[in-house]
């Protein structure tokens, strides 16, 4: 019981200090907020597909042509996400949503790997 109360107190403290990031959608920026949410989910799926492709490649289950095709498709998808984000005035790092107690949508380790 005490642990549950401590958890609630911690969550209330983070809410009051403004550390929880929220998508602010109002009549003026609804398109940008919706675009951020949708692009964030697409970016998450792209990253999952990329990890799966790497596992399959390392497992030797793909021919060279398949590896090349998947690599090109993932690069095109990443470029399209960046283009759409720019169209809505969003930076790529803004797509990593803060999910509150769950953390961010993807880890910083993945962000650092992507920037290399």
PyMOL commands that set and color helices and strands:
alter all, ss='L'
color gray80, all
select helices_A, chain A and resi 2-17+30-58+64-87+92-95+100-102+108-115
alter helices_A, ss='H'
color red, helices_A
deselect
rebuild
show_as cartoon
